[in-house]
Amino acid sequence: MSAVNSTPIPTVATREIRVLPDQLISQIAAGEVVERPASVVKELLENALDAGAAQLQIKLDEGGVRRIVVADDGGGIPVEQLPLALTRHATSKIRSLDELESVLSLGFRGEALASIASVAQLTLTSRQQGAPHATAIDGHTGVLQPAAGGVGTTVDVRDLYFNTPARRKFLKSEQTEFGHCLDVIRRSALARPDVAFSVQHNGRVVEHWNIATPAQRVTRVLGEAFADAHLPIDEQAAELGLRGFAGLPTASRGRADQQYFFVNGRFVRDKLLTHAVRAAYEDVLHGERFPAYVLYLELPPQLVDVNVHPSKIEVRFRDARGIHQFVFHAVQRTLARAAGAGGATHAAQPAAAGGLEPAYGKSANPLSSHRPWVPQPMQQRALPVAQPLAAYDALFGRAAPIGPTADIPPAALAERGDSALANAADQHAQPLGFALGQLHGIYILAQNAQGLVLVDMHAAHERILYEQFKQALGAREVPVQPLLIPVTFFADPVEIGTVEEHRDTLAALGFDLAVLSPTTLAVRAIPALLDGADAQALARAVLADLRNYGGSRVLTERQHELLGTLACHSAVRANRRLTLEEMNGLLRQMEATERADQCNHGRPTWYQLTLADLDKLFMRGR
């Protein structure tokens, strides 16, 4: 076999050091700044907003690959400074290190226009107030010439990556690239509701947002679904401020596609901030669901470093822990204040009936400060008299029946309510009223001063158990209930090993599991709060959590998943027949439990139908 003759490529060590050509330097920088058409749109929008624009027009062709035009009505650029605008590291935003450390403008690096011009055909046209005409400069040749145009600046970018075809091959389809561009534009629109935006794609207007209030802009950009299911946030602590809108847990999404966080008006992707918000939702949102939110953090610019990455989408905080705690507690307080409103939203107002003051007074229970909400969907559509069970399941977000019958733990329903229908005064004293009966063994029907209350008994009991177990675990005082007859079951080697490895954690959780043989486990005790639950199923679920997360994480960062598992396995199940006394006991415990309006998976636990709503269904008074 003959060797292949080839000319050897000189190694780096054998090459002499040379200064790179300016064009190559710009193209290297463009690799960090201009990743795709959306990157170009972002940089041009930031420049336009920094220039004081009140109206922006964005035109895209073929997803921005063929053409991107961003026109603003800002202050414009002096004619003599147009060549400088296309020079690398030339900017009007900062002058010194001190200004860099306290920068409030969106742009400041002086790289964007030069980088874009190095990988595309760029024309910059600008005119200042009082100038006789606009002036255009060619990004490739630097030639200046008179042009038509009003006050402001227009940047026309054509044929992106025309001179670097290899980069162009990495771009996606036209619709995908347009989607990324539109997402960037939405971020800017959310950050600056005081600016009007108009977006065209292939000659067709696809979006137009007039100057509006923040709430109006959020509604226009994210849609009515978010507008009808969010909570306003306005928190202040010393120099920190957090404002915006947090989506209700009941309106969570399967993707993290409606999460917008702005720091001093700049959209950022920051793991610290994302974790803080997620942690605030942990008590009411589990599994693979994601909250939706638009949040604006304001703080002195000296406390945040925005010069972390050329894309300026990452930041670094001087006091990261303090920022995390502030955001976490601000969002958590907002969710806690809204809890108990029965799914209330910012857009929908509480029922017009008289206020309710629970018998237990103004306790920590959020039900004490909110009147039940009439669900908007019930107001918008007429329901047939014979409502099928599937429709009720859809109303409560239930995908399927909960599971096999299980006895309700006696301790959870120790409080008894009056089984007889209470008089009007009693109904005012209890926000959730008094039970009338059960529907299909799943829902409790109760009467209160406003009308009819529907309660998902499993979801409600799940929240009660969750909060009780969380308090006991937090105090490290989980009461234990020994089983009169230990429950034995077949176990695989992994489960056996998990028991032997995590005995201390199991004991802290209130479980006593014994290894009887290489294939047999025995449950000898379970937490007293979960008395009556399926001991075998409960033990297997806890062992699965310990195996997946580890003992220490289960007791710290994964505690919410574990508590959710325990509560779900122990809550009263579908088709469990309850007496009126048991139903009223559950209602009273809901009124005494924080966040009782949602189960720990984020589903609502109760809804209110007022007498007026019922009158509408039956066309009374018409």
N, C-alpha and C positions, 0 to 999 in steps of 0.2 A: 504494500500500500504506500503510494507516494505521498510525500508531505506536500501540503498546500503552500505555495509561495505567496507571500503577501508583504506589503511594505509595513513595517512596524510603526505604530502610532506613538509619537514621543510622549513620555510620561510627564506629569506635572513638574516633577523634579528637574527635568532636562530643559524646560521652557524658561525663557527669561521673563521677568516681571514687567508688565506694561500697563499703562493706564487704559481702561476700557473706553471705547468711543461713547460720546454722549447719547447717541441713538440706542446703543446696546444697554447703557445704564438705565435709560428710560424704559426700555422694554423689560428689563429685569424688575424694575419697580412696578411696572404695569402688571406683572405676574402676581403681585400681592394686592394691588388695588383693584384691578379690572379682572375679576374672575369670570364674569358673564355679563350679558346686557344689563341685568338688574344692578350690578355694581356701578355701571356708568350712570344709570338713572339715580341711584342713591347719591353719588358724589355731586351730580349736577343739581339735584334738589337741595342738598345742603348748602351749596354755594348761593342758590337763589334765595333761600330763606335767610341766610346770613346777610344778603344784600338788602333786606327789608321788603321783600315782595309781599304784596297783598293778594295777587292773583297769579296762578301758575297754569300754564298750558303744556301738557305733555303729549307728544305725538310719537307713536311707535309703528314701525312697519316690520312685518315678519318676526314678531316677538322681540323686536329691538335689534336683531342681527343686521337687518338691512339698513334701518335708520332709527335714530333717536333724536327728537327735538324737544328741548326744554326752554320755554320762553317765560320770562318773568317781567314784572313792572317795577323792579327795584331801582336802586340809585344809579346803576350803570357804572361803566369803567371809563376813566379819562382816556382819550385817544393815545396819548403818549405812553400810557401804561399797558396798552393791549399786548405789546410784545412780551412784557414782563409777566403778564398773566399766564403765558404759555411756557414760562421758564421754570425748571425744576427748583423747588425750595424757595419760590418767591410767593409771598403772601402778604395780605394787608391785615391779617387777624392778630398776629403777635409780633412783638419786637424784642423780647428778652425772655430769660429763663423764668423770671418772676411772673410774667404774663402767661407763660406756658403752664405754670403750676396753678393758675387761677383762671384758665380759659373757660369761657362760656359759649363761644361760637361753636357751631357744628364742625366747621373745617378749620384747620390751622397748620397742616403739614406742608401745604404748597406743592403737592405732588399730583393731584388728581388730573388737571387739565393736560399737563405735560405727559403723564402716563397714557391718558386716553388718546392724545394726538400721536403717540408713538405706535399705536396698534390700530388706528382707524383714520379715516378722512374727517378732519374736524374743521369747522368754520365757526368763529366766534364773532358775533355782531352785537354792538353795544352803543347806547346813546345816553348821555347825561341830560338832565334838565337844562335848558338854555342852549344846547348844542344845535347847530343848523340842520344836522342830519346824523344818521347813524354811521358807524364805521365798522367794516368787517375785516378780519384778519384770517388768513389761511394758515391752519395749524402746521402744514408741511413746509410751505415756502416762507412763511412769515410776511407775505405781501399784504399791505394795507390798501383798502380802497373804499370809497363812499358807498353807502348802502341805504336802502329804505328800512325804516323801522321806528317804532315809538320809543319812549323813555323806558329803559330797562336793558336786559341782556337776553340774547337768544343763542343757545349753543346747538349746533347742528352736527350730529355725529353719524357718519355713513360707513357702511361696509366694515363692520367690526372684525378685526383680525384678518383683514385683506392681505396683509404682508406677513402674517404668521399662520398659514393654513393649518399647521399641526394643532394649534390651539383651537381652531374653529371646529375641528373634528370632535372635540370633547363636549361641544354644546348639545343640548337635547332638542326635542322637537319644538316647532314654533309655538305651540300652545303651552308647553312646559315653560319655555323661556318667558313668554308673555305672563304666565302666572306668577313667576318670580318677580318680574317687573311690577306687576300690579300689587303684590304683597309689600314691596318696598314703598310704593306710592301710598298705600293704606297706612303704613306706619307714619309717614310724614303727615298725612291728613289727620291722624289721631293725635299726633304731637302738637299740631298747629291748627286748631279749629278756627282761629282768627284769619286764616288764609283760605281763599277759594281755589279749588283744584278742578281742572277739566282734563279728561284722559280720552285720547283717541287711539284706536288700533286699526291699521289698514284702512284709514279714512272714515271709520265709524266711531261715533262717540259711545264709549262704554261706561264711563262714570263721570258724574258732575256733582261736586259738593260745594255749595255756597258757604259763605262765612256763617258760622253758627256757634252756639254754646257748646261746651264739651259734651254735655249729655245728648244734644241733638246730633253732633258729629258722630258720636259712638253709635247712636241708633242708625244713622245713615250708612255707616261703614260696616258695622257688624250685623245689622238687620234687626227686625222686630223681635225675633226670638230671644236675643240677648237683652234687648231693651225691656222686655217683659219679665225677665228673670235675673235681675242683678240688684246689688245693694250698693248705695253710695258710701264712699269712704272719705273722711276728712279728719285726719289725726295730726296733731302737732305735739312735739316734744323738744323743747329748747330750740336748737337750730335745724331740727329735722321736721319735714312735713311730708305726709303721704296722703294723696288725694286720688280720686278715680272711682272705679266701679269694679266690684267683685261679683262674679256670677254665683247664683245660688247652687248649692250642691245638687239639688234636684235637676239642674240644667247642665250637669257635667257632660263631657264629650268623650268620644272614643279616641280622639287625637288631641295633641297639644297645639292646635292650630288657631286658637283664639286666646293666646297669652301674650300680652303686650306690656312691657315694662319700660318706663322712660326715666332716666336720671338727668335732672336739669334740662328736660326737653329733648334728650338724646335717647333714641331707642337702643337698648342694650340686651345682650344675652349674657346673663351672669348666673353662675351656678349657686352662688350665695343667696341671691334674691329669689331665684326659683325654689330653692330648698326652703327658705323662710315661708313663702306662700304655701307651698305644699304641706309643710308642717302644720300650718294654721288650719288646713282643711282635713287633717288626718282623722279627727274625731268624727267627721261626717262624710268622708269620701274615701272608699277603700277600693282595692282591686286595680284594674287597668283603666280607670276613669280619670279624666283630667279636668280641673276647673278652668273656667274661662274668666279672664280679667283684663282690665285696662287700668294700669296703676302708674302714678306719676310721683316719683320721689324727688324732693327738693332739699338740697343741703348746700352749705358753702362750697364753692368750687375747690377750695384748698383741701377739702377732706376727701376728694376723689381724684384719681389719676386716670385721665382719658387717653393718655399717650401710651397705650399698652400694645396696640396692634395697628398696622396701617389702615385697616378697615374701620377703625374707631368704634367697633361694636362691642368691644370688651373694655371693662373698667376695673380698677383696683381701689378699694376703700382703705383709708388710713386706719379706721376703727371698724374692721370687718365684723367683729362679734357684736358691737353696739348697733350697727346697721341691721344685722340679722335679727337681733332681738326686737328692735323697734318695728321692723316690718312684720315680723311674726305676731307680736302682740297687737298691732294695729288691725291686721286682718282678722285675727282671732276674736278681738273685741267686737268687730263689726258683725261677724257671723253669730256670736253669742247674743248680741242685742237683737238680731233679727230672728233668732230661734224662737219657736213658739208661735210665730205668726201664721202657722198652718200653711206654709208655702207662699207667704206674702212676698210681693215684689215691690220694687221702687215705683214701678209704673201703675200698679193696681193699688187702689186705696182700700183700707179696711172697711168693713161693713158699716153702714150708717147707724146701726142700732146703738143703744146706750152702752157706755163703757162697762167693763166687768172688773170687779175687784174680788179676787179669790179669797176664800175664808182664811187662808194661811198668810195673807198680807203680802207685802212687797218683798218677797224672798228672792233668792238667786234664780229661782225658776223663771225663765223668760215668759212663760204663759201669763205671768202676773202683770206684764206691762204691754201686752199686745192683744188686740181683739182678733178673733178668727177671721180669716180672709175668705172671700167668696172666689173660688177658682175661676179664672178668666175663660178657660175652655167651656165650662158649663154655662157661662153667660152667652157665649157666641153660637152655640148650636142647641137645637131642641132635641131632647132625648125621648125615645119611645117609652111608653108606660111600662112595658115589660123589658127592663134593661138586662141584656144577657150578661152572664158571669164574666165573659171575656172582656166586655167593655169596662167592668169594674177593675179587672186585672190591669188593663191598659192605663186606667186613671191613676193607679197606684204604682205603675212602673213594674208590675210583676210579670216575669217571663213565663212562669209555670207554677203549679201548686208547690208549696214549701216542702212537703215530704210526708213521711209516715206520722201517725198519731203519737204524741208523747204527753205524759202527764205534766200539768203546769206545776212548777215548784211551789209548795205551799208558802214558803217564806216570801216569795215575790208578791203574793196576793193577800198578805196578812191583813191589810186595811180593808174594812168592809164599808160599803156605801149603803145608803137607804135604798132598798129594792123597789119601793113604791115610787111612783112618779112624784117628784118634789113640786112644791108650789112655786109660784113665780119668783119669790124672794130667794128660795133655795137655788133655783136655776141661775139667778144672777150671781150667787155666791160661788158656783162651780163653773168655770169657763167651758169645760167639756160636757157639762150637763149630766144626765142620768140615763143609764142604759135602757133601751126598749127591747132589744133582742139581738140575735145573730143572723147574718146572711150567709148561707152556704158554708157555715162553719169557718169563715175566713174574716168577715168584717163585723164589727160591732156597730149597731145603730143606736145613737143616743140623741136625746132631746135637750137642747139648751135654750136660753132666752132668745137666741136669734133664729133657731129653726132646727135643722137636722145636722148631726155630726156623724160622719163616717170614719171609722177607725180601723186600720189594718192591725189586727191584734198581734200578729207575729212580729211585725216591724216595731210596734210600740213596745212590746215586752222585751224585744231585743235591745232597744236603747236603754230601757230601765236596768236590765242585767249588766249591760256594758258599763254604765256609769257606776253601778254598785261595785262591780269587780275592779274597775279602775281605781276607785277610792281605796278599796281594801288592799290592792296590790301596791299602790303608792305609799300606803302606811305600813307595808310589809306585815299586815295583820289579816291574812286570808284565813278565815275559819275553816276547819276541816270537818268533814262528815264521814266517819268510818262506815263502811258497808257491813251490814249484818252478815251477809254471805258474799265473799269476794267474787268478782266476775272474772272468769278465766277465758282466754281466747288464744287462738293460734297466732303466732308472731313470726315474722321472717327474721333472718339474722341481723338486718339493718335496724329493725325496731328493737331487738334485744340489745344491740350495741348502744343504741341511743339512750335506752333506760340506764344502762350501766355508766355511760359517760356523763349524763346530765341529772344525776340523782339530786344534787343540791338545788338545781333550778326547778325540778319537778316538786320538790318539797316546798320551795318558796311559793309555788303556784297552788299549793294545797293538794297535790296528788301523791298518793303512795302506791307505786307500782313495784311489784316483785317479780323476779325471774324464777319461775318454777322449774323450767327445763330449757334446753337449747331451742325449743320451739313453742314455749308456752309462757304467757305473761298473765299476771293476776292484778286486777285493780282492787286495792284494799281500802282506799279512801279517795274522795274527790272533794273539791271545794264545797262548803255547805251552801253557798249561794246557788250552786248548780244541782242541788239535791233533786232527784227525780229525772235527771237527764239520762240518756243512753250512755252508760259508763264506758262501754267498749268503743262506741263511735267517738266519744269525747276523747278517750285516751289515744286512739289512733290519730285524731286530728292534731292533738297537742304534740305528739311524737313527730308528726310530719313537719310542723312548724319548727320544732327544735332541730330536726335534721336539715331543713332548708336554710335556716338562719343562724343556728348556733345558740347556745344557752345565754350568753351574755347579751347578744343582740336582741333576743326575744324579750329580755327584761329592760331593754333601753330603746333603741331606735325602731325595733320591730314589734314593740309592745302593742301597738294599735291593731296590727294584723292578728296577733294572738288573742287579744280581747274580743275582737270581732268573731273569731272562730268559736271561742267559748260561748259568747252570747247567742250566736246563731244556732249552735247545736243544742242550746238549753232553753231557748224561748218556746213559748206555747206554739204548737203546730196547727196547720190547717186541719179542719174537721174535728178539732177538740171542742166538745160541747162545754160551754161555760154557763154557770148559773148567773142570774142577774147580780147577785152579790159579788161574784168573782169579776164580772164585767165592770161594775162600779169601782171595785177595788183597783182594777187596772187603770181606770180613768183617773182616780185620785192620785195614783202613783205617777202617772204621766204629768199631772199638774205640779207635782213636787220634784220632778226630774229635769235637770238642765238639758237643753237641746232636745226635748221630747218630741218636737215636731218632725224629726228625721231619725231614721235608723242609722246605724253606723256605716251603712253602705251609701247613704245620701238619698235614699228614697223617702218620700213623705210618709208620715204615720197617720195623719188625719186631714180631713177636708171639711169645710163648712158649707152647707147649703142653707141660705136664709129662707124665711117664709116668702119673701118677694120672689126669689128664684123659683120656688116651688109653685107659686101662683102663676109665674110665667109659663112653666111647663104645662100647667093645666088650663091656661088661658083664662084664669079667673079675673073678673073685673073688666073683661072686654065686651 
